[in-house]
Amino acid sequence: MDVFFYLDNINSKNLVSLKPKLTDMELTPINAISPVDGRYRKNVEGLSYYFSEAAFINYRVFVEIEYFIALCEIPLPQLLNFEKKNYEILRTVSRNFTFRDAEDVKEIEKVTNHDVKAVEYYLKKKFDQLGFSKYKEFIHFGLTSQDINNTAVPYALKLACDDVLHPLCDELLNRLTIKSKEWKNIPMLARTHGQPASPTWLGKEILVFVERLKQQNKMLKQIPFSAKLGGATGNFNAHLVAYPDIDWVGFADNFVKSHLGLERLKVTTQIEHYDNLAAFFDCLKRVNTILIDLNRDMWLYISMGYFKQEIKPGEVGSSAMPHKINPIDFENSEGNLGIANAFFEFLSRKLPVSRLQRDLTDSTVLRNIGVPIAHTIIAVKSLSAGLSKLTVNTEAIRADLEIILPSLRKLYKPFYDAKIILILTKRLKI
């Protein structure tokens, strides 16, 4: 049957309990626990290519293959005969990685109870299938799990930012810039402490947010995506024992930069110290805080009647009061930004802290970095949608200015030639 739940009376009272009717329920937007994978799935489903379990496995596979190829390029004596034409064959393993392949890795993990080791065994099977069995023991050579995780995760995050987050934020910034120019000649009564203050320009007030966002976006793009590659405790112990004459530090620097496009941290424990990642999350938190400020200002301008909202035919502005249109896009955006910032604050506070040379707490935390990114994207899209529905209510803006202009004339006349008053009067045509 298509019924997912049935109602069951409890203790002969009017309370009901929802119990699963199907024991093996397929995940859908209807039964997902998180609204990211449920209600808002259509807004962020593209993030699955960067932050889902399958994606995480895929990026690990990618790093392992690129690392093996880099060993061949040294070359290690045992890999001297591995032909260069085979590099592209290996790369197709990660390029053509499917959900079925991810499920195969998860099946292996049921036995190993170790996610990275499962990737290693999966690749060894692939080497067998491709006729590369004699070389398979050099998969994951000298590495610890975090050499893979601390390269795969920043690689995925960098791609997500370049492909999704930065373009979306740039689009919002462009929309705000256009609005600031469109509204630059609209005089408006400013409010400080919630009270009528000296006049300003609507476009200029939007430009304030444009400048703030530009500064933070510039800082955000300057933060490097760091990676760790150095063996069990960051000292290349196994590498140096096996091949003491190779410059492993130089090798690792070159591999991380040329193969992955990341910056290798020089001195680490078993894991990267996450300081740059923490800075990245803190900067995103500041961006989101600016957007919260913008959402609240737009909400207030709408409540004062300075903006009207246009909705599509069939949309409902309020469930009980059809005469009004609630500013739900700005409210939705603010709420999602708050959730995102709570995550970002925790991530930046927790990740740089690890007991001695490493504990495992970072592992489960890193699996959640896509969540605040998703809430941020949901928020930015809601904010953009809200802005697209606005039209300026010049009558309401003019009415407020007409009330305060006589007082301003008296206040400024002893000190100024009343040029600003004349400009406002001319533009308001009063």
C-alpha positions in Angstrom: 0.0 0.0 0.0 1.0 3.6 -0.4 0.2 4.4 3.2 3.3 5.1 5.2 1.8 5.5 8.6 -1.1 4.3 10.6 -2.7 5.7 13.7 -2.7 3.8 17.0 -4.7 4.7 20.1 -2.6 5.1 23.2 -3.9 4.2 26.6 -7.5 4.6 25.4 -7.0 8.3 25.2 -7.4 10.6 22.2 -3.6 10.7 21.7 -2.3 9.1 18.5 1.1 7.7 17.5 2.6 7.6 14.0 4.3 4.3 13.4 6.0 3.1 10.2 3.9 0.8 8.2 6.8 -0.1 5.9 10.0 -1.5 7.4 12.3 -0.5 4.5 11.2 3.0 3.7 12.9 4.6 0.7 14.1 8.1 1.4 12.0 10.8 -0.3 11.4 14.5 0.3 8.2 13.5 2.1 9.8 11.2 4.7 13.2 12.9 5.1 14.0 14.0 8.6 16.0 17.1 7.6 14.1 19.8 5.6 17.3 20.1 3.6 16.6 16.7 2.1 12.8 17.2 2.4 10.9 20.4 1.9 13.9 22.3 0.4 15.4 19.4 -1.6 14.7 21.0 -5.0 16.7 24.1 -4.0 19.9 22.2 -2.9 19.8 18.8 -4.6 22.9 19.8 -6.6 24.9 19.8 -3.4 24.6 16.0 -3.4 27.4 16.0 -6.0 29.7 17.5 -3.3 28.5 16.6 0.2 26.5 13.3 0.0 28.0 10.0 1.2 28.3 8.9 -2.4 30.2 12.1 -3.3 32.5 11.8 -0.3 33.4 8.2 -1.4 33.9 9.4 -4.9 36.3 12.2 -3.9 38.2 9.7 -1.8 38.5 7.4 -4.8 39.7 10.4 -6.9 42.4 11.3 -4.3 43.6 7.7 -4.0 43.9 7.4 -7.8 45.7 10.7 -8.2 48.1 9.7 -5.4 48.9 6.4 -7.1 49.5 8.3 -10.4 51.8 10.7 -8.6 53.8 7.8 -7.2 54.2 6.5 -10.7 55.5 9.9 -11.8 58.4 9.8 -9.3 58.6 6.9 -10.3 58.9 4.3 -7.4 61.0 1.4 -8.7 58.1 -1.0 -8.5 55.9 1.3 -10.5 58.5 2.0 -13.2 56.7 -0.2 -15.8 53.2 1.2 -15.2 52.6 2.9 -18.5 51.4 6.5 -18.7 48.6 5.5 -21.1 47.0 3.7 -18.1 46.7 6.9 -16.1 43.5 7.9 -18.0 42.1 4.4 -17.6 42.5 4.8 -13.8 40.9 8.2 -13.9 37.8 6.9 -15.5 37.2 4.9 -12.3 36.6 8.2 -10.4 35.1 10.1 -13.4 32.5 7.4 -14.1 31.8 6.6 -10.4 28.1 5.8 -9.8 25.8 5.3 -6.9 26.1 1.6 -7.6 29.8 1.9 -7.1 29.2 3.8 -3.8 27.0 1.0 -2.7 29.7 -1.5 -3.5 32.1 0.5 -1.2 29.5 0.5 1.6 29.1 -3.2 1.3 32.9 -3.6 1.8 32.6 -1.2 4.8 30.2 -3.5 6.5 33.1 -6.0 6.8 36.0 -3.6 7.4 34.0 -1.2 9.7 36.4 1.4 8.2 35.3 3.8 5.5 38.7 4.6 4.0 39.9 1.1 4.1 36.7 0.1 2.2 37.7 2.5 -0.5 41.2 1.0 -0.7 39.8 -2.5 -1.0 37.3 -1.3 -3.6 40.2 0.1 -5.7 42.2 -3.1 -5.3 39.3 -5.0 -6.8 39.2 -2.4 -9.7 42.9 -2.9 -10.3 42.3 -6.7 -10.5 39.6 -6.1 -13.1 41.8 -3.8 -15.1 44.7 -6.1 -15.1 46.9 -4.0 -12.8 47.0 -6.5 -9.9 50.8 -6.4 -9.6 50.6 -2.7 -8.7 47.7 -2.7 -6.3 49.6 -2.8 -3.1 50.8 0.7 -3.8 47.3 2.0 -3.5 47.2 4.1 -0.3 51.0 3.6 0.2 52.3 5.1 3.4 49.1 7.0 4.1 46.7 7.3 7.0 43.0 7.8 6.5 43.2 11.5 7.2 45.6 11.9 4.3 42.6 11.0 2.2 39.9 12.7 4.2 41.8 15.9 4.7 42.3 16.2 0.9 39.0 14.9 -0.3 36.9 17.1 1.9 38.6 20.5 1.1 38.7 19.4 -2.6 34.9 18.9 -2.5 34.3 22.1 -0.6 36.4 24.1 -3.0 34.4 22.7 -6.0 31.1 23.4 -4.3 32.1 27.0 -3.6 33.4 27.5 -7.2 30.4 25.8 -8.8 27.5 26.7 -6.6 28.1 29.0 -3.6 30.2 31.8 -5.1 28.1 32.2 -8.3 24.9 32.3 -6.3 26.3 35.0 -3.9 27.6 37.0 -6.9 24.2 36.8 -8.5 22.6 38.2 -5.3 25.3 40.9 -5.1 24.6 41.8 -8.7 20.8 42.0 -8.0 21.4 44.3 -5.0 23.7 46.5 -7.1 21.1 46.9 -9.8 18.5 47.7 -7.1 20.8 50.3 -5.6 21.1 52.1 -8.9 17.4 51.7 -9.7 16.5 53.4 -6.4 19.3 55.8 -6.1 17.2 58.9 -6.7 14.4 58.0 -4.3 14.7 60.1 -1.2 13.6 58.4 2.0 13.3 59.3 5.6 16.0 57.6 7.6 15.4 56.1 11.0 17.9 55.9 13.8 16.9 54.3 17.1 13.6 53.6 15.3 12.8 57.3 15.2 12.6 59.7 12.2 16.1 61.1 11.3 17.7 63.1 8.5 16.7 62.0 5.0 18.7 59.5 3.0 18.4 57.7 -0.4 16.8 54.3 -0.7 19.5 53.3 -3.2 22.3 54.4 -0.9 20.9 52.2 1.9 21.0 49.2 -0.4 24.5 50.1 -1.4 25.6 49.8 2.2 24.9 46.1 2.0 26.6 45.9 -1.4 29.8 47.3 0.0 29.7 45.1 3.1 29.1 41.9 1.1 31.8 42.8 -1.4 34.4 43.2 1.4 33.5 39.9 3.0 33.3 38.0 -0.3 36.7 39.3 -1.1 38.1 38.0 2.2 36.2 34.7 1.7 37.9 34.1 -1.6 41.3 34.8 -0.2 41.1 32.0 2.4 43.1 29.0 1.1 41.7 25.5 0.9 44.2 23.6 3.0 45.0 19.9 2.9 47.1 17.5 5.0 49.3 14.8 3.5 52.1 13.4 5.7 51.4 9.9 6.9 50.4 8.5 10.3 51.6 11.4 12.4 52.6 14.0 9.8 56.3 12.9 9.6 56.3 10.6 6.5 57.6 7.8 8.7 56.6 4.9 6.5 57.6 6.8 3.3 61.1 7.5 4.6 61.6 4.0 5.9 60.7 2.5 2.5 62.4 5.1 0.3 64.7 7.3 2.4 66.3 9.1 -0.7 63.1 10.6 -2.0 62.1 14.2 -1.0 58.7 13.3 0.3 58.0 16.8 1.5 58.6 18.2 -1.9 56.6 15.3 -3.4 53.6 16.0 -1.2 53.7 19.7 -1.8 53.7 19.2 -5.5 51.0 16.5 -5.4 48.6 18.5 -3.3 49.1 21.7 -5.5 49.3 20.2 -9.0 46.9 17.3 -8.7 44.3 18.7 -6.3 44.7 22.5 -6.5 45.0 22.8 -2.7 47.6 24.2 -0.4 49.4 21.6 1.7 49.9 22.4 5.4 53.6 21.8 6.2 53.6 20.8 9.8 50.7 18.8 11.2 49.7 15.9 13.5 47.8 13.0 12.0 45.1 15.5 10.9 45.1 19.0 9.5 44.6 21.6 12.1 41.5 23.1 10.3 42.5 26.7 11.1 41.9 27.9 7.6 38.6 25.9 7.4 37.6 27.6 10.6 38.4 31.0 9.1 36.3 30.0 6.1 33.3 29.2 8.2 33.7 32.3 10.3 33.8 34.4 7.1 30.7 32.7 5.8 29.0 33.4 9.1 29.8 37.1 8.7 28.3 37.1 5.2 25.2 35.4 6.6 25.0 37.9 9.4 25.0 40.8 6.9 22.2 39.0 5.0 20.2 38.6 8.2 20.6 42.4 8.7 19.4 42.9 5.2 16.4 40.6 5.6 15.3 42.4 8.8 15.6 45.8 7.1 13.6 44.7 4.1 11.0 43.3 6.5 10.7 46.6 8.3 10.5 48.6 5.1 7.6 46.3 4.0 5.9 46.7 7.3 6.2 50.5 7.0 4.6 50.3 3.5 7.7 51.5 1.7 7.5 48.3 -0.5 4.7 46.4 -2.0 4.9 42.7 -2.7 3.7 41.2 -5.9 2.7 37.5 -5.9 1.9 35.1 -8.6 -1.8 34.2 -9.4 -2.9 31.5 -7.0 -0.4 32.2 -4.3 -1.8 32.8 -0.8 -0.4 35.8 1.1 -1.8 34.8 4.4 -3.7 31.7 5.5 -6.4 33.6 7.5 -6.2 37.2 6.2 -6.4 37.4 2.4 -6.0 41.2 2.4 -2.3 41.0 3.4 0.9 39.5 2.0 3.4 38.2 4.5 7.1 38.8 3.8 7.7 35.1 4.0 10.7 35.0 1.7 12.7 37.4 4.0 11.5 35.5 7.1 12.5 32.1 5.5 15.9 33.5 4.6 16.5 34.9 8.0 15.6 31.6 9.7 17.8 29.5 7.4 20.7 31.9 7.9 20.3 31.5 11.7 20.5 27.7 11.4 23.5 28.0 9.1 25.4 30.3 11.4 24.7 28.0 14.4 26.4 25.2 12.4 29.3 27.5 11.2 30.0 28.7 14.7 30.2 25.1 16.0 32.4 24.0 13.1 34.8 26.8 13.5 35.0 26.3 17.3 35.2 22.5 17.3 37.4 21.5 14.3 40.7 23.2 15.4 40.6 21.3 18.7 41.8 17.7 18.8 43.4 15.7 21.6 47.1 15.3 21.3 48.0 14.0 17.8 44.4 13.2 16.9 41.0 12.1 18.2 38.1 11.0 16.0 35.7 13.8 16.8 36.5 15.7 13.6 35.4 12.8 11.5 31.7 12.9 12.3 31.7 16.7 12.4 33.2 17.0 8.9 30.4 14.9 7.5 28.0 17.8 8.3 29.7 20.7 6.5 27.3 20.5 3.6 24.4 21.2 6.0 25.1 24.9 6.7 26.1 25.4 3.1 22.7 24.0 2.1 20.9 26.3 4.6 22.9 29.3 3.3 21.9 28.5 -0.3 18.3 28.1 0.7 18.4 31.5 2.4 20.1 33.3 -0.5 17.5 31.9 -2.9 14.7 33.0 -0.6 16.2 36.5 -0.2 16.6 36.8 -4.0 13.0 35.7 -4.5 11.8 38.3 -2.0 13.7 41.1 -3.7 12.2 40.1 -7.0 8.7 40.6 -5.7 9.2 44.2 -4.4 8.0 47.4 -6.0 8.6 50.8 -4.3 5.6 52.5 -2.8 6.7 56.1 -3.4 3.5 57.5 -2.0 4.2 56.0 1.5 7.8 57.2 1.3 6.7 60.7 0.3 4.1 60.9 3.0 6.7 60.3 5.7 9.0 62.9 4.2 6.3 65.5 4.0 5.7 65.2 7.7 9.4 65.8 8.6 10.4 68.3 5.9 9.1 71.5 7.7 11.1 70.6 10.8 14.2 69.9 8.7 13.9 73.3 7.0 13.9 75.0 10.4 16.8 72.9 11.7 19.2 73.2 8.8 18.5 76.8 7.7 20.8 78.5 10.1 23.7 76.3 9.0 23.2 75.4 5.3 21.8 76.9 2.2 19.0 74.3 2.3 20.2 72.7 -0.9 19.4 69.2 0.4 15.9 70.4 1.2 15.4 71.9 -2.2 16.6 68.7 -3.8 14.1 66.7 -1.8 11.3 69.1 -2.5 12.0 69.1 -6.2 12.2 65.3 -6.4 9.1 64.9 -4.3 7.3 67.6 -6.3 5.9 69.3 -3.3 
